[in-house]
Each structure stands twice: as structure tokens, then as C-alpha cells.
Amino acid sequence: MRMGCGECKWFFPLDEDPNRGDCVQRESDEKSEYYTARPCGAEDAACEKFEKK
């Protein structure tokens, strides 16, 4: 069974279209911690950062 972005804890769906959303990841470097977001679809193939909800 193939996992999709919609099943990941980092996927946040859009209110107006739950099949589209953002993958929000917490990143850090030597100076600070921050969040990155990239658009994705609920049915997109899961990436290497996938974590089950």
C-alpha cells in the first residue's frame, strides 16, 4: 500500500480544498529554528520525511 501526503502528520490541508495543502517541516540551523512550508496534494507520494498521523 502506497502512503500519501494526506496521511502524514506534517500535511495541513487548505480550508477551501482539503485535497490540497502544505507540508510544514520544522528546520534548524546553528542560529535558529524555523518552519518551512511547501505546497502538496493529499494524494502525492510520501517523501522521506513522512510520519504517520
Helices and strands as residue ranges (DSSP letters): G 5-7, E 11-13, E 20-28, E 33-41
